[in-house]
Structures are given as structure tokens and as C-alpha cells.
Amino acid sequence: MQHRRDPRPILAITMGDAAGCGPEIIVKALDNPHFYQLCRPLVFGDLGRIKLAASLVNSSLTITKAENIHTGVYQHGHVDVLDFDNIPEDLPFGQVDERAGHAAFTYIEAAIQQALKNQVAAIVTAPINKEALHKGGHHFPGHTEILAELSHTADYAMMLAGDALRVIHVTTHVSMVDAAKLIKKDRVLRIIRLADRTLRLLGLEKPRIAVAGFNAHAGENGLFGREDMDEIAPAVLAAQEDGIAATGPIPPDTVFYRTVCRKEFDIVVVMYHDQGHIPIKLLGFDNGINVTVGLPFLRTSVDHGTAFDIAGTGVADSCSMSAAIEFAARLADGSRKSALNQ
């Protein structure tokens, strides 16, 4: 009963691939007392692997087994782990292993189940290895598709956030040819609305949304392609009619300058994968995070992979994990306040 009255949201932190850097960066991030003022972090993973990670990074934190989500200590100095006990002690670091791939899926699946029951306020994911995931019997392209399918969500989008820039994608893992076919007014408008809703949860009363063009010079009135004129511009107009502060389409070669250097906008709606990923990773490779918006629960993630080349050495950087925890806690707090005001 004690924790049910605790106003701090419970965050489910999935351990990711046990052969990767996930366990290490989780332990490093949770050594920050600041997070325990914001939330109650609970690791969905393997107790033995988290203990091993703590020894690798020379951490003095106590690794504590939580019998369920309500029995964690949730105080700085402890890392609470919901133990699935599914990683062998001799699992090697830095190698694709079907056992690690299957285990990573089980952590995500369990976190989704708890989120759908409103038992956790948000999910924070450590990186998984797609080859290991497939070898473990789970044929998904990645985290986002697992989250969407298991939550029966069709309308979702990827947002990337760093210290200097936020972007949200209209299309992601498709070819440029297919991206052009997918850029339709309704799809662009949905993403603009998702951007507006998410930034309001972060406390922005009227988010300023830049909508990037798809073609050079935003199409130059159809000279370089008609997607900007026929699909993107009508979506921006419809968003403005809804009261959303959207502007565009803005030529892609100036939209990031206006957002980052001139501070004109709070987020950029980008049309394809690299249009958003390149500037985010240029400006903050180590502290960027991934946010899946549109799900029936909140989800953030590190914006890097399993780092097999350095996994198990204790040197992995935890900045992105720390940023993902902070962002999730802020979103959860904003969601709670929004619900109270309705």
C-alpha cells in the first residue's frame, strides 16, 4: 500500500540484450539520485546480469530483487529488478545469442502488459540486437514494431530528441521511393497532431512545429516534385485550422538552422529517416533518445545499439539512458497532470 500512494511514477526499464551494453548503462544511470526524486525505476531483466554489470562498472549500488512492482525499495542506493532469471551465468558479452534475443523480448512483452494495465507509467528500453531477436524466434524489425503489435496500435510515430533539437518522422524504415508514396496529407497531419500532443505533455502550452519539405527547396512550387504542394502544405493548413502552431513546408536545407540556431520552433516534422536522424546525431550522438508516440502508453529509449564491441568492459556511456529516463519521467508527470485536469 505504501508505494500505491507514492506520487512518483513507476518506470519499467527493460534490460535489452544481455550480451550488450544495456545492463551496464542501466546501472550507471541509476546511480544518479535525481531520478529517484522523479520516479520509481524498476528494471525488467535478469538479476544476475544486473549484478554482474554492477561489478563491471565498480558500482556500490545494492541490486535488489522485487517480487512485484509494488515491493521495490525505490530509493537511491538500490537498483530494483523484476527478475526473470532467464540468462545463463556464462552468457558471453558481445556475441549474438538466441537466448539473449528471446530474453530481451520477454522483458518488453511483460513491460507492455503492465503498461496496458496502468501498473507502470512508462517504458524505457535498453538496446536489443535484431539478429539475436530473430534467432530467438521473434521476427520483428525492432522495438517499435513489437510495441505497436502487442499494444494493437496502428497510428504511431518515431520522435528523436536531443539537447538542441527534436524531430518526429512521417516515414522511417522505408526506401526513398516508398517514402514519397507514403507522404500523404492525412499521414502528415496525424504526425503534426502527435507532435503537438507530446510536447504539451512536456509542459509547452502551444508548441511551435516546423514541417520540413520533402523535395529540394520544398518543391519550388512543383518544379522539383509535387509532394510538398499537394500533400504537405494542405496538412499544415489543416493543422493550423485546428489551432496548432504549425509552419511549412519549410525547405529542408534551412529548417534545422531556423530551429536550432534561431530558436523559431520546438520540433521539426521530418519526412524520412535520414532527414531527421542526421541532424540529431550530428548535434548530440551520445545524449539523443527515441520516443515512440501514439502508443497507449509512454515509451522512451536510448538512441544507440547494443555496442557489442565494448559490451562487458564497463566503459559504455550512459548519457542516452539517463536522458531517456528523465524524458519518460517528465512525460509521465505531464500525462498525470493532464488526466487530473480533465
N, C-alpha and C positions, 0 to 999 in steps of 0.2 A: 504493500500500500504506500510505502514511503516514496517510491520512485514514480508512482502514478500521479502524485501531487506535484512532482518536480516540474517546474515550467520549462526546463531545458529540453529541447527536442532530442529524441534518440536518433542517432545516425547509424545506419548499417554500413560498415566499411568492409567490402568484400576483399579477400586476401589476394585474389588474382592467381596467376600461375605460380605454384610453389617453387618452380625451378628458376623463376625470375627475380626481379628486384622488389616485387610487391611487399613481402614480409618486412624487408629492411626499411623501406621508405615509410611504411605504416608506423613502425616502432619509433623511427626518428621523428616523425611528425607529431606523434602523441607524447613526446617529451616536452611539449610546449604547454605550460599551464593555462595559457589564454584560451585554448579550445574547451577546457572544462568549465569555463565561465559561460561559454556559448551553447554547449551541447553535451550530450552523453554519448560518446563514441563507443560502438560495440563492433568488434571485429568478427565477421563471419568467416571462419577459417579453421586452421589446424593448430591446436595449442602447442604441440611440439615444434612446429615450424616457426611459430612466432617466438618461442623461447630460444630457438637456435639463432634467429635473426637478432634478438636482443644481445646474445653473446657475441655475435659477429660485429656489432656496432658498439660494443663495450657499454651497453646501456645498463643503468642501475634500476630501471623500472621493474616493478613486480608484474609478472604475467599471470593473470587471474582467470580461472575458468568460471564462466557464468552459466548456471544451469538453464536459465531462460532470460529473456530480455529484461525482465523486471528485477533480477537478482544481481546485476552488476554492481561493482563498487562505485564506478563513475566519478572517481576523484583522481586528481593528478598524482602521479606516482604509481598508478596501476594501469595496465592495459587489459581490458576485459575482453575475453574471447569466448564466443559461442562455438564450442569445439565440435567439429565434425569427425575428428580422428580418422582422416582418410588419406594421410600422406605417410608413406613409409619413412623411417628414420634415415635410410640410406639413399633417398632420392637425390640424385646429383643435381647441382646447380648448372645452369647454362646449357641444358640439353632438352630437346623436345621429348616429352614423355607423355604417353596417353593417360597415365594415372593422374598426372598434374592437370591435364586438359579436362578430364572428367570431373575432378575435384573442383576446379575453378567454376565449372558450370553449376555444380550443386550449391556453391555459395551464392551465386547470382540468383538461382531459382528460389532458394529459401528466402533471400532478402526481398525478392519481388512478392512472394507470398505474404510476408509480414507487412510490406508496404501497402498491399491491396487491402489488408485488414486494418490499416491505420495504426499498426503497432509500432512502426518506425516512421519518422517524419521525412526521411530522405535516404537515398542510397548513394554511397561514394565508392567508386570502383577502382581497384588497382589493376594494372595491365594483365591481359591474357595473351596467350600465344595461339594464333588461329590454327596453325598446323597441329598443335597438341590438342586443341579443342576438337578438331575434326577426327583425329586419331582416337580420341576418347568417345567418339560416337555422336557428337553434336555438330551437325552440319549447318552452322550459321556463319555469315561473313564476319560477325563481330558482336561486340556488346550491344550496340544499338538495336540490331535485329532481334537478339534474344529478348531484350527488354520489351520491345514492341509486340513480338508474337506472344509472349507469356502474359502480357497485360491486355492483349486483344486491342491494340492501338494501331490505327491506320494513319492518323494525321499527326506526324511528329517531325521534328527538325533538329539539326545539329547546330549548337551555338558554341563558339570558341571565345574565351575571354582571357585577357592578359591585363597587365597593369595599365597599358596605354590604349588598348583597343578591344572592342567586342565585335564579333561578326556572327551572322546567322545565315545558314545556307538554304537556298531554294533547291539545289541538287547537290549530291555529294559523289558517291562512288559509281559514276557512270562516265561513258566516253563523252567527249565534247559534242559529237554528233547527236547522241541521245539527250544530252543536256539541253541543246537547242530545241528539241522536240518537247521536252518537259516544261519549258518556261511558258506557262500559260497564266492568264490573268488570275484565275481562281487560286492557283497554286501560289503565285507571288503574294496575293492578298492574304492568304492564310498565314504565310510566313511573317508578313508585316504585323499581323494581329498577334501572333505568338511572341514576337519581339516586344511589342508594346506591353503585353500581359506580363511577361517575365521581368522586364525592367521595373514595372510598377511594384512587383513583389520585392524588389531590391530597394524600394523607397523613392523612386523617381516619380513625381506626380504627373508629369507629361513628357515622356521620353521623346527625344529628338532622333528620328530614324532616317538615315540616309539609305536610299535604294540605288545600288550600283547598276549601271548599264551592263548589257551583255556584250555588245559589239564595240569596236573601236569608236571613240567619240560618241558613245551611246547611240550608235547607228547613223548619226548625221542625217536625221530626217529620212531614214530609209535607204540612204545611199550605200551603207555598209551592212545592211541587214534590217529586217523589219520587226524583230522581236521586241526591241525597245519601244518602238512606236505602237505596235499592235497589241502587245501583252503587258509590258511592264508599266508604261505610262497610265493606261486605264486602271491598273491595280492600285497605283499610287493615288490616283484621283478618287477611287472608291474608298480608300483608307482615310483620306482627308475628309470625305463626306461623313465618315464615321466618327470624326473628331480626333483622329490620330495625327500626330505631327510628323508626317512622312514627307520626304522630298526626293524627287528623282523622276526619271532615271538620270543619275549623275555619271559623267564619263569615268570609267574605271581608273584612268591614269591620274585623276585629281581627287577622287572621293576620299582616299585614305589620308592625303595631305590635309584636306579640309577637316577631317575627323580628328586626326592625331595632333597636327601642328596648330590648326586654328580653332580647335575645340568646338566646332559648329554642331557636332552630332554625338549622340551617346552610343550608337550602334550602327553598323552597316549591314544591310541585307545584301548578300552576295549571291551571284547566280550559279557558280560552280565551285568545285572543290578547291582548286589551287588559287582561285581569286581571293578566297578567304584565308587559306592555310599559309600561303607565302608571307603576307604581311604580319600575321600573328606570330609565326615562328621567327621571323626576322627581328621583331621588336621584343620578343620575350620567350625564347625557346624553352628556358628552364621553368618558368612560372605560369605558362599557359595551361588552361584547363578546358575540358569538354563538358558541355551541359546539354543533356537531351531534353528538349522542351516539347510539351504536348502530351506527355505521358500522364496517367492518373496519379502519379507520384513524382517527387523531385529526384533528379539524378545528376550527379556531377562525377567527373573522372579526371585522372591525370591525362595530359595530352602527350604521352610518350609510350613507348613499348616496354617489353619485359627486360630489356638491356641484358640479354644473355651473356654478352661479352664481359660484363663486370659483376654479374649476379653472384652473390655469395662472398664477395670481397669486403662488403661493408662500406663501400665508397659511393654508392648510389645517392644522388641528390634528391632530397625530399621536398624541395620547394613547390613542385607542382602538386604533390599530395597535400601539403599544407594549404595551398590555395584552394584546392578542391573541397577540403573540409570546411574552410572559412566560408566559401561561397555557398555550400549546402546549408550551413547553419544560418546564414543570412536569409537565404530563400525560405527556409523552414519557418523562421521567425516572421518574415513578411507574410507567408501563407496563413500562419496562425492569426495574425492581426487582421488580415483581410477577412477571414472567416468570422472573427468576433464582431467586425463592423457590419456584417451583412444582416 
